[in-house]
Amino acid sequence: MVKTLIFALLATMCATFLWGCGGKVSYTTVDGTMLGTTLHVVADVQGTSPQELYAAVMALDREAKASMSIFDPASLLSRLNRNQTDSVDRHIAFNLRLADSISSLSDGRYDVTVKPLVEAWGFAGKEAQENPNVDSILAFVGRQKVRIENGRLIKDDPRVQLDFNSIAKGYTVDLLAQLVESFGARNYIVDIGGEVRCKGVNRQGDPWRIGIETPFDGNMSNGEYLQRRIGMTEGGLATSGNYRRFYLDAKGNKIAHTIDPRTGRSAVSRLLSVTVAAPTCAEADALGTMFLAMGADDALAAAKSMPRMKVYFILADGADGYEEYVSPAMKAAIMQ
């Protein structure tokens, strides 16, 4: 998923305390690596040292990867994909249920059985195939081909494989938010690789500020190029885009990591970046992928048909510039 950036006055050390006067809230900051990407936590946890908080976060990191990683061959998801087990845990079950609810909105554009296609195009830890046989792969892609019964995963075809990369990071952000709340936090922001869950206010008593990057191809900057800032006091936020994880094939065609499961091919359109705010980060994560896979016209139509949906789209204008779409429900969050 695409990195969003937290804007607050933060110390550069891994963990710091800001002790206020006159009863002001103190915040703990923890930075590091989680799920193989950046970790950032700012929270007013109570009675917990930075070392204790970090240790608890790392335990959650191990638990999430052991369950849902497609890159760890020993993870439960990898073993399910290889048909070495059919038992699911609470994480797999939750992600599959939420994926179903998002899929019902997507007209087939959001589907977590897309892994064989993602792998064929080179975005699941293996080298891309030069000419993937998309039609043959599509024969075992389809959400209706897999289900959970009595705690076990049932596949209509043993070649069906699951990929939760479009939802699991957001879900883990939600688990991280639950963790800091269990340590007494009432004001916090947690960020894994730019996917965010927040509550309350920052050290200055203001909404948390999240930067949305300008989506030009290859933008790997750390906040140098920003399109907008969003202010939030509660909920999850995720941004999806095709301007970082992509390559050009032998004919110069852009192959991006978001795959349309109906066609089996890369979903590339003038829709460059999708930011979604939702009650949970898991929802925001999955919805961002859904809209991106729809392409510009269908995504705009879908967003406009959902007046309560909080979305911010950045689109190519055809003349080296950008167009923006801000849904009515998102307008109040856009910072000027």
Secondary structure, DSSP 8 states (H G I E B T S, - for coil): -B--EEES---SSSEEEE--STT---EEEEEEEETTEEEEEEE--SS--HHHHHHHHHHHHHHHHHHH-SS-TTSHHHHHHTTS--B--HHHHHHHHHHHHHHHHHTTS--TT-HHHHHHTT-SSS---SS--HHHHHTT--GGGEEEETTEEEESSTT-----TTTHHHHHHHHHHHHHHHTT-SSEEEEETTEEEEES--TTSS-EEEEEE---TT---SSSSEEEEEEESEEEEEEEESSSSEEE-TTS-EEES-EETTTTEE--SSEEEEEEEESSHHHHHHHHHHHHHH-HHHHHHHHHT-TT-EEEEEEE-SSSSEEEEE-TTTGGGEE-
